[in-house]
């Protein structure tokens, strides 16, 4: 479900990116079209200018050709007139006729050459001249018309170019600048959107990896809980813990919550080094097995006041700071095989040494009753007058009294302690499993792993961040 939400949000980001791309392409095309129009106008101006210059050259060349032909015609007419035999009379009659009429070329030619062979020659020359200059005249007229059209076009283009260089140019430049700014904004938005999508993909990949690790840790806790349940069931089957013991345990737990100096009961703070010493060590501890070890005398007084005010029960306290146990007799360690100091048969933290020594003193654990009798009845040394306890629970007290037999409840005290340990372990694992399952459903990974991640990654928080990012991109 979490991955589906991520996919939907990623698709939203991708759709937004797709919406931005057409606008970017359209802006690019507008900018390119404006640049192309300016370049095209510039090229047309240059082309028109070249055409006008070329046509001017052609007109000048055509005029030069016509002038040359006219000069040749005049020379031929003069030559024909000089060859005429009646040049003087013809000249006078010609001048009088020319003054009386507007005259054309034919009348002038007739007056110059007369009606003889020169007239025929003149007509032949005139015909050849007209034939030779007709094409040039037509070409000249065409060039003139083309020049006029080019001049008009050049004038129009120059006018348009002046408009482009003025207010219109400013408008086009402003529009292009605006489009370029919009294009840059869209490019930046696209870059941010792509970076956001990539970051979300990395986050999704990281969340998947964290989810796998969390699932593995969850499976491990489940396996440990199953093992703890089995251990608890086994310990419970071999235990005879009573309601009174449950009440005492609850009282100690309450004291630990309310007072920092409460450490625990003696039986919870030590254990035999070997299973064969279980019964003997319990007998050696005696009634102190339920004594509560605290740090100071003041803590003990405060605990007693609390128990009195809440009517939670009665307890014996051993303050580590002020307890004064009997000194350990080192000679008892050299009794030989079959004898062990009860103090040496128990394991505990070094800080609890005064409390354990206060509880067991110089009690000797003997392998059997014969060893105990030999120690107490056949040895009159004063420093050997200690309590002797056998492995089966028989006791020879300091006053020589003997206690024998077995007590099932006493034998099960260590099993009760094991039961409490397994119960606590089971409860801790159960709470841990409940929290991990709740966090896994919420998409919270981390905190319990050994990696140095900065903070827990919440799937819900990431979804909110992704929605905010999408809204920001849409606003842009």
DOLUM-791362 format. One record per residue (C-alpha): residue number from 1; residue in three letters; x, y, z. Coordinates in steps of 0.2 Angstrom, whole numbers. Layout:
<mibas>
[miba NUM, ALA, [X, Y, Z]]
...
</mibas>
This chain:
<mibas>
[miba 1, UNK, [0, 0, 0]]
[miba 2, UNK, [14, 12, 4]]
[miba 3, UNK, [23, 8, -12]]
[miba 4, UNK, [6, 11, -22]]
[miba 5, UNK, [5, 29, -14]]
[miba 6, UNK, [23, 32, -19]]
[miba 7, UNK, [19, 27, -36]]
[miba 8, UNK, [4, 38, -37]]
[miba 9, UNK, [13, 53, -31]]
[miba 10, UNK, [28, 50, -43]]
[miba 11, UNK, [15, 49, -57]]
[miba 12, UNK, [8, 66, -52]]
[miba 13, UNK, [26, 73, -53]]
[miba 14, UNK, [28, 65, -70]]
[miba 15, UNK, [12, 72, -76]]
[miba 16, UNK, [16, 89, -71]]
[miba 17, UNK, [33, 88, -80]]
[miba 18, UNK, [24, 82, -95]]
[miba 19, UNK, [13, 98, -94]]
[miba 20, UNK, [28, 109, -93]]
[miba 21, UNK, [37, 102, -108]]
[miba 22, UNK, [24, 108, -122]]
[miba 23, UNK, [25, 126, -115]]
[miba 24, UNK, [44, 126, -115]]
[miba 25, UNK, [43, 120, -133]]
[miba 26, UNK, [31, 133, -138]]
[miba 27, UNK, [41, 147, -130]]
[miba 28, UNK, [57, 141, -139]]
[miba 29, UNK, [47, 141, -156]]
[miba 30, UNK, [41, 159, -153]]
[miba 31, UNK, [58, 165, -149]]
[miba 32, UNK, [65, 156, -165]]
[miba 33, UNK, [52, 163, -176]]
[miba 34, UNK, [55, 181, -170]]
[miba 35, UNK, [74, 178, -173]]
[miba 36, UNK, [70, 171, -190]]
[miba 37, UNK, [59, 185, -195]]
[miba 38, UNK, [72, 198, -191]]
[miba 39, UNK, [85, 189, -200]]
[miba 40, UNK, [74, 187, -215]]
[miba 41, UNK, [70, 205, -216]]
[miba 42, UNK, [88, 210, -215]]
[miba 43, UNK, [92, 198, -229]]
[miba 44, UNK, [77, 205, -240]]
[miba 45, UNK, [84, 223, -237]]
[miba 46, UNK, [101, 217, -243]]
[miba 47, UNK, [94, 208, -258]]
[miba 48, UNK, [83, 223, -263]]
[miba 49, UNK, [98, 235, -261]]
[miba 50, UNK, [108, 224, -272]]
[miba 51, UNK, [94, 222, -285]]
[miba 52, UNK, [92, 241, -286]]
[miba 53, UNK, [111, 244, -288]]
[miba 54, UNK, [111, 230, -302]]
[miba 55, UNK, [97, 238, -311]]
[miba 56, UNK, [105, 255, -310]]
[miba 57, UNK, [120, 248, -318]]
[miba 58, UNK, [110, 240, -331]]
[miba 59, UNK, [100, 256, -335]]
[miba 60, UNK, [117, 266, -336]]
[miba 61, UNK, [123, 253, -348]]
[miba 62, UNK, [108, 253, -359]]
[miba 63, UNK, [108, 272, -360]]
[miba 64, UNK, [126, 272, -365]]
[miba 65, UNK, [122, 259, -379]]
[miba 66, UNK, [108, 270, -385]]
[miba 67, UNK, [119, 286, -385]]
[miba 68, UNK, [132, 276, -395]]
[miba 69, UNK, [119, 271, -408]]
[miba 70, UNK, [112, 289, -409]]
[miba 71, UNK, [129, 295, -412]]
[miba 72, UNK, [132, 282, -426]]
[miba 73, UNK, [116, 287, -434]]
[miba 74, UNK, [120, 306, -433]]
[miba 75, UNK, [137, 302, -441]]
[miba 76, UNK, [128, 292, -455]]
[miba 77, UNK, [116, 306, -458]]
[miba 78, UNK, [129, 319, -459]]
[miba 79, UNK, [139, 308, -471]]
[miba 80, UNK, [124, 305, -482]]
[miba 81, UNK, [120, 324, -482]]
[miba 82, UNK, [138, 329, -487]]
[miba 83, UNK, [137, 317, -502]]
[miba 84, UNK, [121, 325, -509]]
[miba 85, UNK, [124, 336, -524]]
[miba 86, UNK, [111, 349, -520]]
[miba 87, UNK, [116, 352, -502]]
[miba 88, UNK, [114, 371, -503]]
[miba 89, UNK, [97, 372, -511]]
[miba 90, UNK, [91, 357, -500]]
[miba 91, UNK, [98, 366, -485]]
[miba 92, UNK, [88, 382, -488]]
[miba 93, UNK, [72, 373, -493]]
[miba 94, UNK, [75, 361, -478]]
[miba 95, UNK, [77, 376, -466]]
[miba 96, UNK, [61, 384, -472]]
[miba 97, UNK, [51, 368, -471]]
[miba 98, UNK, [57, 364, -454]]
[miba 99, UNK, [53, 382, -447]]
[miba 100, UNK, [35, 380, -454]]
[miba 101, UNK, [31, 362, -447]]
[miba 102, UNK, [35, 353, -431]]
[miba 103, UNK, [43, 340, -444]]
[miba 104, UNK, [47, 321, -441]]
[miba 105, UNK, [62, 312, -444]]
[miba 106, UNK, [56, 306, -461]]
[miba 107, UNK, [53, 324, -468]]
[miba 108, UNK, [70, 330, -461]]
[miba 109, UNK, [78, 315, -470]]
[miba 110, UNK, [69, 319, -486]]
[miba 111, UNK, [75, 337, -485]]
[miba 112, UNK, [92, 331, -482]]
[miba 113, UNK, [94, 317, -495]]
[miba 114, UNK, [82, 322, -508]]
[miba 115, UNK, [73, 309, -518]]
[miba 116, UNK, [88, 300, -527]]
[miba 117, UNK, [99, 286, -523]]
[miba 118, UNK, [103, 294, -506]]
[miba 119, UNK, [85, 293, -501]]
[miba 120, UNK, [85, 275, -503]]
[miba 121, UNK, [102, 273, -494]]
[miba 122, UNK, [95, 284, -480]]
[miba 123, UNK, [79, 273, -478]]
[miba 124, UNK, [90, 258, -477]]
[miba 125, UNK, [101, 265, -464]]
[miba 126, UNK, [86, 271, -454]]
[miba 127, UNK, [78, 254, -455]]
[miba 128, UNK, [94, 246, -449]]
[miba 129, UNK, [95, 258, -435]]
[miba 130, UNK, [77, 256, -429]]
[miba 131, UNK, [80, 237, -430]]
[miba 132, UNK, [96, 238, -420]]
[miba 133, UNK, [89, 249, -407]]
[miba 134, UNK, [72, 242, -405]]
[miba 135, UNK, [78, 228, -394]]
[miba 136, UNK, [89, 239, -383]]
[miba 137, UNK, [75, 251, -381]]
[miba 138, UNK, [63, 238, -375]]
[miba 139, UNK, [77, 231, -363]]
[miba 140, UNK, [80, 249, -357]]
[miba 141, UNK, [61, 252, -354]]
[miba 142, UNK, [60, 235, -345]]
[miba 143, UNK, [75, 240, -334]]
[miba 144, UNK, [68, 257, -330]]
[miba 145, UNK, [51, 249, -325]]
[miba 146, UNK, [61, 236, -314]]
[miba 147, UNK, [71, 249, -306]]
[miba 148, UNK, [55, 259, -301]]
[miba 149, UNK, [48, 243, -294]]
[miba 150, UNK, [64, 239, -284]]
[miba 151, UNK, [64, 257, -278]]
[miba 152, UNK, [46, 256, -272]]
[miba 153, UNK, [50, 239, -264]]
[miba 154, UNK, [66, 246, -256]]
[miba 155, UNK, [56, 261, -249]]
[miba 156, UNK, [43, 249, -242]]
[miba 157, UNK, [57, 238, -234]]
[miba 158, UNK, [66, 253, -227]]
[miba 159, UNK, [50, 259, -220]]
[miba 160, UNK, [46, 242, -212]]
[miba 161, UNK, [64, 241, -206]]
[miba 162, UNK, [63, 258, -198]]
[miba 163, UNK, [47, 252, -189]]
[miba 164, UNK, [56, 236, -184]]
[miba 165, UNK, [71, 247, -177]]
[miba 166, UNK, [59, 258, -168]]
[miba 167, UNK, [44, 254, -157]]
[miba 168, UNK, [40, 238, -165]]
[miba 169, UNK, [58, 232, -162]]
[miba 170, UNK, [56, 236, -144]]
[miba 171, UNK, [40, 227, -142]]
[miba 172, UNK, [48, 212, -151]]
[miba 173, UNK, [63, 213, -140]]
[miba 174, UNK, [52, 214, -124]]
[miba 175, UNK, [42, 199, -130]]
[miba 176, UNK, [57, 189, -133]]
[miba 177, UNK, [65, 194, -117]]
[miba 178, UNK, [49, 189, -108]]
[miba 179, UNK, [48, 173, -117]]
[miba 180, UNK, [66, 169, -113]]
[miba 181, UNK, [63, 173, -94]]
[miba 182, UNK, [47, 162, -94]]
[miba 183, UNK, [58, 148, -103]]
[miba 184, UNK, [71, 150, -90]]
[miba 185, UNK, [58, 148, -76]]
[miba 186, UNK, [50, 133, -84]]
[miba 187, UNK, [68, 125, -86]]
[miba 188, UNK, [71, 128, -67]]
[miba 189, UNK, [54, 121, -63]]
[miba 190, UNK, [58, 106, -73]]
[miba 191, UNK, [75, 104, -65]]
[miba 192, UNK, [67, 105, -48]]
[miba 193, UNK, [53, 93, -53]]
[miba 194, UNK, [66, 80, -60]]
[miba 195, UNK, [77, 82, -44]]
[miba 196, UNK, [61, 80, -33]]
[miba 197, UNK, [56, 64, -43]]
[miba 198, UNK, [74, 57, -41]]
[miba 199, UNK, [74, 61, -23]]
[miba 200, UNK, [57, 52, -20]]
[miba 201, UNK, [63, 37, -30]]
[miba 202, UNK, [79, 36, -18]]
[miba 203, UNK, [67, 38, -3]]
[miba 204, UNK, [56, 25, -9]]
[miba 205, UNK, [71, 13, -12]]
[miba 206, UNK, [78, 17, 5]]
[miba 207, UNK, [61, 14, 13]]
[miba 208, UNK, [60, -3, 4]]
[miba 209, UNK, [77, -7, 11]]
[miba 210, UNK, [72, -1, 28]]
[miba 211, UNK, [56, -11, 27]]
[miba 212, UNK, [65, -27, 23]]
[miba 213, UNK, [77, -25, 37]]
[miba 214, UNK, [63, -21, 49]]
[miba 215, UNK, [54, -36, 43]]
[miba 216, UNK, [69, -47, 47]]
[miba 217, UNK, [71, -39, 64]]
[miba 218, UNK, [52, -42, 67]]
[miba 219, UNK, [54, -61, 62]]
[miba 220, UNK, [70, -62, 74]]
[miba 221, UNK, [60, -55, 88]]
[miba 222, UNK, [45, -67, 85]]
[miba 223, UNK, [58, -82, 85]]
[miba 224, UNK, [65, -75, 101]]
[miba 225, UNK, [48, -73, 109]]
[miba 226, UNK, [43, -91, 104]]
[miba 227, UNK, [59, -97, 112]]
[miba 228, UNK, [55, -86, 128]]
[miba 229, UNK, [37, -93, 128]]
[miba 230, UNK, [45, -111, 128]]
[miba 231, UNK, [57, -107, 142]]
[miba 232, UNK, [43, -99, 152]]
[miba 233, UNK, [32, -114, 150]]
[miba 234, UNK, [46, -126, 156]]
[miba 235, UNK, [51, -115, 171]]
[miba 236, UNK, [32, -113, 175]]
[miba 237, UNK, [30, -132, 175]]
[miba 238, UNK, [44, -134, 188]]
[miba 239, UNK, [39, -120, 199]]
[miba 240, UNK, [28, -119, 214]]
[miba 241, UNK, [27, -100, 215]]
[miba 242, UNK, [12, -95, 226]]
[miba 243, UNK, [1, -80, 226]]
[miba 244, UNK, [11, -73, 241]]
[miba 245, UNK, [27, -74, 230]]
[miba 246, UNK, [18, -64, 216]]
[miba 247, UNK, [12, -51, 229]]
[miba 248, UNK, [30, -49, 235]]
[miba 249, UNK, [37, -48, 218]]
[miba 250, UNK, [24, -34, 213]]
[miba 251, UNK, [29, -25, 229]]
[miba 252, UNK, [48, -25, 225]]
[miba 253, UNK, [44, -19, 207]]
[miba 254, UNK, [33, -5, 214]]
[miba 255, UNK, [48, 0, 226]]
[miba 256, UNK, [60, 0, 211]]
[miba 257, UNK, [48, 12, 201]]
[miba 258, UNK, [47, 25, 216]]
[miba 259, UNK, [65, 24, 223]]
[miba 260, UNK, [81, 24, 213]]
[miba 261, UNK, [91, 16, 226]]
[miba 262, UNK, [81, 0, 227]]
[miba 263, UNK, [92, -14, 219]]
[miba 264, UNK, [82, -30, 221]]
[miba 265, UNK, [79, -45, 233]]
[miba 266, UNK, [94, -56, 238]]
[miba 267, UNK, [88, -71, 228]]
[miba 268, UNK, [86, -61, 213]]
[miba 269, UNK, [104, -54, 214]]
[miba 270, UNK, [114, -70, 216]]
[miba 271, UNK, [113, -88, 210]]
[miba 272, UNK, [123, -104, 213]]
[miba 273, UNK, [139, -108, 203]]
[miba 274, UNK, [133, -126, 200]]
[miba 275, UNK, [116, -134, 200]]
[miba 276, UNK, [121, -146, 215]]
[miba 277, UNK, [123, -131, 226]]
[miba 278, UNK, [105, -125, 223]]
[miba 279, UNK, [97, -133, 239]]
[miba 280, UNK, [112, -129, 250]]
[miba 281, UNK, [114, -111, 245]]
[miba 282, UNK, [95, -108, 248]]
[miba 283, UNK, [97, -116, 265]]
[miba 284, UNK, [112, -105, 268]]
[miba 285, UNK, [103, -89, 263]]
[miba 286, UNK, [89, -93, 275]]
[miba 287, UNK, [76, -80, 278]]
[miba 288, UNK, [86, -67, 269]]
[miba 289, UNK, [82, -73, 252]]
[miba 290, UNK, [67, -61, 252]]
[miba 291, UNK, [77, -46, 260]]
[miba 292, UNK, [78, -31, 248]]
[miba 293, UNK, [95, -24, 245]]
[miba 294, UNK, [96, -5, 244]]
[miba 295, UNK, [110, 8, 242]]
[miba 296, UNK, [108, 18, 259]]
[miba 297, UNK, [99, 18, 275]]
[miba 298, UNK, [89, 33, 270]]
[miba 299, UNK, [82, 23, 255]]
[miba 300, UNK, [77, 9, 267]]
[miba 301, UNK, [68, 21, 279]]
[miba 302, UNK, [59, 29, 264]]
[miba 303, UNK, [54, 12, 257]]
[miba 304, UNK, [47, 7, 274]]
[miba 305, UNK, [37, 23, 276]]
[miba 306, UNK, [30, 20, 258]]
[miba 307, UNK, [25, 2, 263]]
[miba 308, UNK, [17, 8, 279]]
[miba 309, UNK, [7, 22, 270]]
[miba 310, UNK, [1, 11, 256]]
[miba 311, UNK, [-1, -5, 266]]
[miba 312, UNK, [8, -14, 253]]
[miba 313, UNK, [16, -26, 266]]
[miba 314, UNK, [32, -29, 276]]
[miba 315, UNK, [50, -31, 270]]
[miba 316, UNK, [67, -33, 277]]
[miba 317, UNK, [80, -21, 270]]
[miba 318, UNK, [99, -23, 268]]
[miba 319, UNK, [108, -6, 265]]
[miba 320, UNK, [124, -8, 256]]
[miba 321, UNK, [131, 8, 263]]
[miba 322, UNK, [129, 3, 282]]
[miba 323, UNK, [128, -16, 283]]
[miba 324, UNK, [141, -24, 294]]
[miba 325, UNK, [143, -42, 289]]
[miba 326, UNK, [154, -55, 299]]
[miba 327, UNK, [172, -56, 293]]
[miba 328, UNK, [175, -70, 281]]
[miba 329, UNK, [186, -84, 290]]
[miba 330, UNK, [200, -88, 277]]
[miba 331, UNK, [204, -104, 287]]
[miba 332, UNK, [188, -112, 281]]
[miba 333, UNK, [194, -112, 263]]
[miba 334, UNK, [207, -125, 268]]
[miba 335, UNK, [196, -138, 275]]
[miba 336, UNK, [199, -150, 260]]
[miba 337, UNK, [188, -160, 249]]
[miba 338, UNK, [170, -160, 252]]
[miba 339, UNK, [169, -143, 261]]
[miba 340, UNK, [165, -126, 252]]
[miba 341, UNK, [161, -109, 259]]
[miba 342, UNK, [143, -105, 254]]
[miba 343, UNK, [150, -88, 250]]
[miba 344, UNK, [161, -96, 237]]
[miba 345, UNK, [147, -106, 229]]
[miba 346, UNK, [137, -91, 224]]
[miba 347, UNK, [140, -79, 209]]
[miba 348, UNK, [135, -61, 211]]
[miba 349, UNK, [141, -43, 207]]
[miba 350, UNK, [156, -37, 216]]
[miba 351, UNK, [146, -22, 222]]
[miba 352, UNK, [134, -34, 231]]
[miba 353, UNK, [147, -42, 241]]
[miba 354, UNK, [143, -35, 258]]
[miba 355, UNK, [124, -40, 256]]
[miba 356, UNK, [128, -58, 251]]
[miba 357, UNK, [141, -60, 265]]
[miba 358, UNK, [129, -53, 277]]
[miba 359, UNK, [116, -66, 271]]
[miba 360, UNK, [127, -82, 272]]
[miba 361, UNK, [141, -77, 283]]
[miba 362, UNK, [154, -92, 286]]
[miba 363, UNK, [142, -106, 282]]
[miba 364, UNK, [150, -121, 276]]
[miba 365, UNK, [142, -132, 262]]
[miba 366, UNK, [147, -151, 265]]
[miba 367, UNK, [145, -164, 252]]
[miba 368, UNK, [136, -176, 264]]
[miba 369, UNK, [130, -177, 282]]
[miba 370, UNK, [146, -187, 287]]
[miba 371, UNK, [157, -173, 282]]
[miba 372, UNK, [146, -161, 292]]
[miba 373, UNK, [147, -172, 308]]
[miba 374, UNK, [166, -173, 306]]
[miba 375, UNK, [167, -154, 305]]
[miba 376, UNK, [156, -150, 320]]
[miba 377, UNK, [158, -165, 332]]
[miba 378, UNK, [175, -171, 329]]
[miba 379, UNK, [184, -154, 328]]
[miba 380, UNK, [184, -143, 344]]
[miba 381, UNK, [192, -128, 336]]
[miba 382, UNK, [183, -112, 340]]
[miba 383, UNK, [184, -105, 323]]
[miba 384, UNK, [175, -120, 316]]
[miba 385, UNK, [159, -117, 326]]
[miba 386, UNK, [149, -112, 310]]
[miba 387, UNK, [133, -118, 302]]
[miba 388, UNK, [136, -133, 291]]
[miba 389, UNK, [124, -137, 277]]
[miba 390, UNK, [124, -153, 266]]
[miba 391, UNK, [120, -153, 248]]
[miba 392, UNK, [103, -162, 252]]
[miba 393, UNK, [98, -148, 264]]
[miba 394, UNK, [102, -155, 281]]
[miba 395, UNK, [109, -142, 294]]
[miba 396, UNK, [120, -143, 309]]
[miba 397, UNK, [118, -126, 318]]
[miba 398, UNK, [130, -117, 328]]
[miba 399, UNK, [122, -123, 344]]
[miba 400, UNK, [124, -141, 338]]
[miba 401, UNK, [105, -143, 334]]
[miba 402, UNK, [101, -153, 318]]
[miba 403, UNK, [88, -149, 305]]
[miba 404, UNK, [84, -163, 292]]
[miba 405, UNK, [72, -168, 278]]
[miba 406, UNK, [68, -159, 262]]
[miba 407, UNK, [55, -145, 258]]
[miba 408, UNK, [48, -145, 240]]
[miba 409, UNK, [45, -126, 241]]
[miba 410, UNK, [63, -123, 246]]
[miba 411, UNK, [70, -134, 232]]
[miba 412, UNK, [59, -124, 219]]
[miba 413, UNK, [65, -107, 225]]
[miba 414, UNK, [78, -106, 211]]
[miba 415, UNK, [66, -112, 198]]
[miba 416, UNK, [54, -98, 204]]
[miba 417, UNK, [69, -86, 201]]
[miba 418, UNK, [71, -94, 183]]
[miba 419, UNK, [52, -92, 181]]
[miba 420, UNK, [54, -73, 185]]
[miba 421, UNK, [68, -71, 173]]
[miba 422, UNK, [59, -80, 159]]
[miba 423, UNK, [43, -70, 162]]
[miba 424, UNK, [52, -54, 161]]
[miba 425, UNK, [61, -59, 146]]
[miba 426, UNK, [45, -64, 138]]
[miba 427, UNK, [36, -48, 143]]
[miba 428, UNK, [50, -37, 136]]
[miba 429, UNK, [50, -47, 119]]
[miba 430, UNK, [31, -46, 119]]
[miba 431, UNK, [32, -27, 121]]
[miba 432, UNK, [45, -25, 109]]
[miba 433, UNK, [36, -35, 96]]
[miba 434, UNK, [20, -25, 99]]
[miba 435, UNK, [29, -9, 96]]
[miba 436, UNK, [38, -15, 81]]
[miba 437, UNK, [22, -21, 73]]
[miba 438, UNK, [14, -5, 76]]
[miba 439, UNK, [29, 5, 69]]
[miba 440, UNK, [30, -6, 54]]
[miba 441, UNK, [11, -3, 50]]
[miba 442, UNK, [14, 16, 52]]
[miba 443, UNK, [29, 15, 40]]
[miba 444, UNK, [42, 20, 54]]
[miba 445, UNK, [59, 12, 52]]
[miba 446, UNK, [74, 14, 63]]
[miba 447, UNK, [78, 18, 81]]
[miba 448, UNK, [80, -1, 85]]
[miba 449, UNK, [94, -4, 72]]
[miba 450, UNK, [113, -2, 75]]
[miba 451, UNK, [114, 10, 60]]
[miba 452, UNK, [118, 29, 64]]
[miba 453, UNK, [103, 36, 55]]
[miba 454, UNK, [98, 53, 61]]
[miba 455, UNK, [79, 50, 64]]
[miba 456, UNK, [65, 38, 61]]
[miba 457, UNK, [58, 39, 44]]
[miba 458, UNK, [39, 40, 44]]
[miba 459, UNK, [30, 35, 28]]
[miba 460, UNK, [16, 47, 32]]
[miba 461, UNK, [28, 62, 34]]
[miba 462, UNK, [35, 58, 18]]
[miba 463, UNK, [18, 57, 9]]
[miba 464, UNK, [14, 74, 16]]
[miba 465, UNK, [31, 81, 10]]
[miba 466, UNK, [28, 74, -7]]
[miba 467, UNK, [11, 82, -8]]
[miba 468, UNK, [18, 99, -3]]
[miba 469, UNK, [31, 97, -16]]
[miba 470, UNK, [18, 93, -30]]
[miba 471, UNK, [7, 108, -24]]
[miba 472, UNK, [22, 120, -25]]
[miba 473, UNK, [27, 114, -43]]
[miba 474, UNK, [9, 117, -48]]
[miba 475, UNK, [9, 134, -41]]
[miba 476, UNK, [25, 138, -51]]
</mibas>
